[in-house]
């Protein structure tokens, strides 16, 4: 026999916890499943700084005291909206407090199966419990969507891995490490590794590493607001519009949305990493092939001049991002997945993040092709969580009226 809840939330990252905080505030009937903020606690390198500004590093709740700024002020923790980067351990402490304060009902259980049922959906947990729900919200993070270049796909796991798989770079002491990528993950890992004495090099297709601009404390506020407005995903008019008009973005022609989501905000380390990378770099190099040779990995690349270069390392880390894809969710029933209208294997969504399957919602990275680059960042939860919660609560009231009438 399955237990019943009106809404089931799958995932306990920023989007899942934020949605749960809004539903809990409204007294809604729901359950939330997942290990809290796994990516942030177990898959970010020790000592890193968040690329997002302080004002864009909040989890979302109706309580104005739930912000990172308020949390830091109460505890005397150094904070600034823009000029002081957020330390990973500060965010971890803040997010743990947020979860315990606003989402204490979180169940540290993994969903192993999701399929449709007569009452909506049937959720099976790793404990063996089955839960029926009228509505389900998939707030899965990046775990399932790791992207490793095809050229490296056939190599054994002891020679190649993804940046998601590493937290302590000291594990590579005494080895020659090669990191692929030119974004924040790649540069952060390379800098932390070099600081710990690891023999590390960085290779990227980009000819130049594009760091974020250093904020100018002397900038004239009103002039900056006009020429280079601030937003939760970065400065500039494009970022400002994408951050503040996600519903408008959803109504753009599909090819325009896909192109904007793919191209806007490419790989870029935080401004505070400028000048810190002293390791060897191979910029403008395209990986052609890779092979295992005598316990090492050998990459064959060509540079911008077409010259072939071979680079050997004891291990390669692909800091090459993530590709959201419904097919990679192991718990999602194949029949249910086939019912979801999609584009580039991500769900088509309504204004309220509902898929083409009534009662099934998706947000976070899975929603980026619908609502834009905002959904690739934690700050997107501040838009998505209250919107989904309002739609779920409206539906719950309608269901309640129908039951009362019956």
KAZISUL-V587648 format. One record per residue. RES is the residue in three letters. SS is DSSP state (alpha for helix, beta for strand, coil for the rest). PHI is phi in radians with two decimals (NA if undefined). D_CENTER is the distance of its C-alpha to the mean C-alpha in whole Angstrom. Layout:
# KAZISUL-V587648
res | ss | phi | d_center
RES | SS | PHI | D_CENTER
RES | SS | PHI | D_CENTER
This chain:
# KAZISUL-V587648
res | ss | phi | d_center
UNK | coil | NA | 35
UNK | coil | -1.67 | 32
UNK | beta | -1.33 | 31
UNK | beta | -2.20 | 30
UNK | beta | -2.49 | 27
UNK | beta | -1.18 | 26
UNK | beta | -2.32 | 23
UNK | beta | -2.02 | 20
UNK | beta | -1.87 | 17
UNK | beta | -1.82 | 15
UNK | coil | 2.11 | 12
UNK | coil | -2.21 | 12
UNK | coil | -1.55 | 9
UNK | alpha | -0.96 | 9
UNK | alpha | -1.25 | 9
UNK | alpha | -1.17 | 12
UNK | alpha | -1.13 | 14
UNK | alpha | -1.14 | 14
UNK | alpha | -1.08 | 15
UNK | alpha | -1.07 | 18
UNK | alpha | -1.09 | 19
UNK | alpha | -1.23 | 20
UNK | alpha | -1.17 | 22
UNK | alpha | -1.11 | 23
UNK | alpha | -1.04 | 25
UNK | coil | -1.55 | 26
UNK | coil | 1.27 | 28
UNK | coil | -1.30 | 26
UNK | coil | -1.56 | 27
UNK | beta | -2.74 | 23
UNK | beta | -2.36 | 22
UNK | beta | -2.22 | 18
UNK | beta | -2.14 | 18
UNK | coil | 2.53 | 15
UNK | coil | -1.45 | 15
UNK | coil | -1.12 | 14
UNK | coil | 0.84 | 11
UNK | alpha | -0.99 | 11
UNK | alpha | -1.02 | 8
UNK | alpha | -1.26 | 10
UNK | alpha | -1.60 | 13
UNK | alpha | -2.16 | 14
UNK | coil | -2.29 | 12
UNK | coil | -2.01 | 12
UNK | coil | -1.11 | 15
UNK | coil | -0.99 | 18
UNK | coil | 1.57 | 19
UNK | coil | -1.33 | 16
UNK | beta | -1.99 | 15
UNK | coil | -1.17 | 12
UNK | coil | -1.30 | 12
UNK | coil | -1.26 | 12
UNK | coil | -1.11 | 15
UNK | alpha | -0.97 | 17
UNK | alpha | -1.21 | 17
UNK | alpha | -1.90 | 14
UNK | coil | -2.07 | 12
UNK | coil | -1.66 | 14
UNK | coil | -1.56 | 13
UNK | coil | -1.76 | 15
UNK | coil | -2.63 | 19
UNK | coil | -1.13 | 22
UNK | coil | -1.39 | 24
UNK | alpha | -1.11 | 24
UNK | alpha | -1.46 | 24
UNK | alpha | -1.54 | 21
UNK | coil | -1.34 | 19
UNK | alpha | -1.05 | 18
UNK | alpha | -1.04 | 21
UNK | alpha | -1.15 | 24
UNK | alpha | -1.05 | 23
UNK | alpha | -1.14 | 23
UNK | alpha | -1.08 | 27
UNK | alpha | -1.18 | 28
UNK | alpha | -1.93 | 27
UNK | coil | 1.19 | 28
UNK | coil | -1.53 | 25
UNK | coil | -1.01 | 25
UNK | coil | -2.70 | 23
UNK | coil | -2.64 | 23
UNK | coil | -1.00 | 21
UNK | coil | -2.31 | 21
UNK | coil | -1.53 | 23
UNK | coil | -2.04 | 22
UNK | coil | -1.07 | 18
UNK | coil | -1.45 | 17
UNK | beta | -1.29 | 17
UNK | alpha | -1.02 | 15
UNK | alpha | -1.18 | 18
UNK | alpha | -1.14 | 18
UNK | alpha | -1.13 | 15
UNK | alpha | -1.09 | 15
UNK | alpha | -1.16 | 19
UNK | alpha | -1.08 | 18
UNK | alpha | -1.18 | 15
UNK | alpha | -1.14 | 18
UNK | alpha | -1.11 | 20
UNK | alpha | -1.02 | 18
UNK | alpha | -1.08 | 18
UNK | alpha | -1.17 | 21
UNK | alpha | -1.45 | 23
UNK | alpha | -1.87 | 21
UNK | coil | -2.31 | 20
UNK | coil | -1.19 | 23
UNK | coil | -1.43 | 23
UNK | coil | -0.95 | 20
UNK | beta | -1.85 | 21
UNK | coil | -1.35 | 20
UNK | coil | -2.28 | 20
UNK | coil | -1.72 | 18
UNK | beta | -1.41 | 19
UNK | beta | -1.88 | 21
UNK | beta | -2.74 | 22
UNK | beta | -2.42 | 22
UNK | beta | -2.55 | 25
UNK | beta | -1.32 | 27
UNK | beta | -2.52 | 30
UNK | coil | -1.01 | 33
UNK | coil | -1.70 | 31
UNK | beta | 2.43 | 28
UNK | beta | -2.49 | 25
UNK | beta | -2.01 | 26
UNK | beta | -1.88 | 23
UNK | beta | -1.91 | 24
UNK | beta | -1.74 | 23
UNK | coil | -1.17 | 24
UNK | coil | -1.41 | 27
UNK | coil | 1.73 | 28
UNK | coil | -1.18 | 28
UNK | beta | -1.99 | 28
UNK | beta | -2.20 | 27
UNK | beta | -1.64 | 28
UNK | beta | -2.49 | 26
UNK | beta | -1.21 | 26
UNK | beta | -2.35 | 23
UNK | beta | -2.31 | 20
UNK | beta | -2.05 | 16
UNK | beta | -1.57 | 13
UNK | coil | -1.99 | 10
UNK | coil | -1.15 | 9
UNK | coil | -1.61 | 5
UNK | coil | -1.67 | 5
UNK | alpha | -0.86 | 9
UNK | alpha | -1.38 | 11
UNK | alpha | -1.95 | 10
UNK | beta | -0.99 | 11
UNK | coil | -1.97 | 13
UNK | coil | -2.05 | 16
UNK | coil | -0.93 | 19
UNK | alpha | -0.97 | 22
UNK | alpha | -1.09 | 24
UNK | alpha | -1.79 | 23
UNK | coil | -1.06 | 22
UNK | coil | -1.55 | 26
UNK | coil | -1.42 | 26
UNK | coil | -1.16 | 26
UNK | coil | -1.12 | 23
UNK | coil | -1.35 | 26
UNK | coil | -1.91 | 25
UNK | beta | -2.47 | 22
UNK | beta | -2.68 | 18
UNK | beta | -1.82 | 15
UNK | alpha | -1.01 | 13
UNK | alpha | -1.05 | 11
UNK | alpha | -1.46 | 15
UNK | coil | -2.26 | 16
UNK | coil | -2.11 | 16
UNK | coil | -1.97 | 20
UNK | alpha | -1.25 | 21
UNK | alpha | -1.12 | 25
UNK | alpha | -1.11 | 25
UNK | alpha | -1.72 | 26
UNK | coil | -1.03 | 29
UNK | coil | 1.48 | 32
UNK | coil | -2.04 | 30
UNK | beta | -1.63 | 29
UNK | beta | -1.91 | 25
UNK | beta | -2.12 | 24
UNK | beta | -1.96 | 20
UNK | beta | -1.75 | 19
UNK | coil | 2.31 | 17
UNK | coil | -2.29 | 18
UNK | coil | -1.68 | 14
UNK | alpha | -1.14 | 13
UNK | alpha | -1.07 | 12
UNK | alpha | -1.12 | 16
UNK | alpha | -1.18 | 18
UNK | alpha | -1.00 | 16
UNK | alpha | -1.14 | 17
UNK | alpha | -1.12 | 21
UNK | alpha | -1.16 | 22
UNK | alpha | -1.12 | 21
UNK | alpha | -1.12 | 23
UNK | alpha | -1.15 | 26
UNK | alpha | -1.17 | 26
UNK | coil | -1.72 | 27
UNK | coil | 1.43 | 29
UNK | coil | -1.37 | 27
UNK | beta | -1.36 | 29
UNK | beta | -2.14 | 26
UNK | beta | -2.36 | 26
UNK | beta | -2.18 | 23
UNK | beta | -2.21 | 23
UNK | beta | -2.63 | 22
UNK | coil | -1.21 | 23
UNK | coil | -1.10 | 22
UNK | coil | -1.44 | 26
UNK | coil | -2.46 | 25
UNK | coil | -1.50 | 21
UNK | coil | -1.67 | 20
UNK | coil | -1.36 | 20
UNK | coil | -1.10 | 19
UNK | coil | -1.21 | 22
UNK | coil | -1.23 | 24
UNK | coil | -1.10 | 24
UNK | coil | -1.79 | 28
UNK | coil | -1.19 | 29
UNK | coil | -1.68 | 32
UNK | coil | -1.14 | 31
UNK | coil | -1.30 | 33
UNK | alpha | -0.97 | 31
UNK | alpha | -1.19 | 32
UNK | alpha | -1.24 | 32
UNK | alpha | -1.12 | 28
UNK | alpha | -1.10 | 27
UNK | alpha | -1.53 | 29
UNK | alpha | -1.51 | 29
UNK | coil | -2.60 | 25
UNK | coil | -1.08 | 24
UNK | coil | -1.50 | 21
UNK | coil | -2.66 | 17
UNK | coil | -1.17 | 14
UNK | coil | -1.97 | 13
UNK | coil | 2.28 | 16
UNK | coil | -1.40 | 19
UNK | coil | 1.93 | 21
UNK | alpha | -1.16 | 23
UNK | alpha | -1.08 | 20
UNK | alpha | -1.08 | 17
UNK | alpha | -1.07 | 19
UNK | alpha | -1.20 | 20
UNK | alpha | -1.11 | 17
UNK | alpha | -1.33 | 16
UNK | alpha | -1.75 | 19
UNK | coil | -2.27 | 20
UNK | alpha | -1.13 | 17
UNK | alpha | -1.21 | 20
UNK | alpha | -1.16 | 22
UNK | alpha | -0.99 | 19
UNK | alpha | -1.08 | 19
UNK | coil | -1.61 | 23
UNK | coil | -1.18 | 23
UNK | coil | -0.98 | 25
UNK | alpha | -0.92 | 22
UNK | alpha | -1.05 | 23
UNK | alpha | -1.18 | 22
UNK | alpha | -1.06 | 19
UNK | alpha | -1.13 | 18
UNK | alpha | -1.16 | 19
UNK | alpha | -1.15 | 18
UNK | alpha | -1.15 | 14
UNK | alpha | -1.30 | 15
UNK | alpha | -1.68 | 17
UNK | coil | -1.27 | 16
UNK | coil | 1.04 | 14
UNK | coil | -1.22 | 14
UNK | coil | -0.96 | 14
UNK | coil | -2.81 | 15
UNK | coil | -1.19 | 16
UNK | coil | -1.14 | 16
UNK | alpha | -1.04 | 20
UNK | alpha | -1.29 | 21
UNK | alpha | -1.64 | 20
UNK | coil | -0.99 | 23
UNK | coil | 1.41 | 26
UNK | coil | -1.56 | 25
UNK | coil | -1.42 | 24
UNK | coil | -2.01 | 28
UNK | coil | -1.19 | 27
UNK | beta | -1.06 | 29
UNK | beta | -2.24 | 27
UNK | beta | -2.07 | 27
UNK | beta | -1.65 | 26
UNK | coil | 1.30 | 27
UNK | coil | -1.89 | 27
UNK | beta | -1.84 | 26
UNK | beta | -1.36 | 26
UNK | beta | -1.61 | 28
UNK | beta | -2.77 | 29
UNK | beta | -2.54 | 28
UNK | beta | -2.52 | 31
UNK | beta | -1.58 | 31
UNK | beta | -2.57 | 35
UNK | coil | 0.93 | 36
UNK | coil | 1.36 | 33
UNK | beta | -2.21 | 31
UNK | beta | -1.91 | 29
UNK | beta | -2.08 | 31
UNK | beta | -1.70 | 29
UNK | beta | -1.80 | 31
UNK | beta | -2.22 | 30
UNK | beta | -2.26 | 31
UNK | coil | -1.59 | 31
UNK | coil | -1.10 | 31
UNK | coil | -1.61 | 35
UNK | coil | 1.48 | 35
UNK | coil | -1.34 | 36
UNK | beta | -1.47 | 35
UNK | beta | -2.32 | 34
UNK | beta | -1.85 | 33
UNK | beta | -2.24 | 31
UNK | beta | -1.88 | 31
UNK | beta | -2.68 | 29
UNK | coil | -1.33 | 29
UNK | beta | -2.71 | 25
UNK | beta | -2.07 | 22
UNK | beta | -1.87 | 19
UNK | beta | -1.58 | 17
UNK | coil | -1.61 | 14
UNK | coil | -1.97 | 13
UNK | coil | 1.41 | 10
UNK | beta | -2.42 | 9
UNK | coil | -2.25 | 11
UNK | coil | -1.00 | 10
UNK | coil | -2.79 | 13
UNK | alpha | -0.99 | 15
UNK | alpha | -1.19 | 18
UNK | alpha | -1.58 | 15
UNK | coil | -1.46 | 15
UNK | coil | -1.18 | 18
UNK | coil | -1.50 | 19
UNK | beta | -1.43 | 19
UNK | coil | -1.01 | 23
UNK | alpha | -1.04 | 24
UNK | alpha | -1.14 | 26
UNK | alpha | -1.17 | 24
UNK | alpha | -1.02 | 21
UNK | alpha | -1.16 | 25
UNK | alpha | -1.46 | 25
UNK | coil | -1.49 | 22
UNK | coil | -1.12 | 22
UNK | beta | -2.51 | 20
UNK | beta | -2.41 | 19
UNK | coil | 0.87 | 18
UNK | coil | 1.11 | 17
UNK | beta | -2.11 | 15
UNK | beta | -1.22 | 16
UNK | coil | -1.32 | 19
UNK | coil | -2.22 | 18
UNK | coil | -1.39 | 21
UNK | coil | -1.04 | 21
UNK | coil | -1.90 | 20
UNK | coil | 1.25 | 17
UNK | beta | -1.54 | 19
UNK | coil | -1.32 | 20
UNK | coil | -1.24 | 23
UNK | coil | -1.58 | 24
UNK | coil | -0.96 | 25
UNK | coil | 1.58 | 23
UNK | beta | -1.89 | 20
UNK | beta | -2.03 | 17
UNK | beta | -2.54 | 13
UNK | coil | -2.56 | 11
UNK | alpha | 1.28 | 7
UNK | alpha | -0.96 | 6
UNK | alpha | -1.14 | 10
UNK | alpha | -1.71 | 11
UNK | alpha | -1.12 | 10
UNK | alpha | -1.24 | 14
UNK | alpha | -1.68 | 15
UNK | alpha | -1.90 | 14
UNK | coil | 1.74 | 13
UNK | alpha | -1.01 | 11
UNK | alpha | -0.91 | 10
UNK | alpha | -1.30 | 8
UNK | alpha | -1.49 | 5
UNK | coil | -2.11 | 6
UNK | alpha | -0.99 | 7
UNK | alpha | -1.08 | 10
UNK | alpha | -1.08 | 10
UNK | alpha | -1.12 | 11
UNK | alpha | -1.19 | 14
UNK | alpha | -1.58 | 15
UNK | alpha | -1.23 | 14
UNK | alpha | -1.04 | 15
UNK | alpha | -1.14 | 19
UNK | alpha | -1.22 | 19
UNK | alpha | -1.14 | 18
UNK | alpha | -1.03 | 20
UNK | alpha | -1.08 | 23
UNK | alpha | -1.20 | 23
UNK | alpha | -1.13 | 23
UNK | alpha | -1.14 | 26
UNK | alpha | -1.12 | 28
UNK | alpha | -1.15 | 28
UNK | alpha | -1.15 | 29
UNK | alpha | -1.15 | 32
UNK | alpha | -1.12 | 33
UNK | alpha | -1.08 | 33
UNK | alpha | -1.09 | 35
UNK | alpha | -1.14 | 37
UNK | alpha | -1.12 | 38
UNK | alpha | -1.19 | 39
UNK | alpha | -1.11 | 41
UNK | alpha | -1.18 | 43
UNK | coil | -1.20 | 43
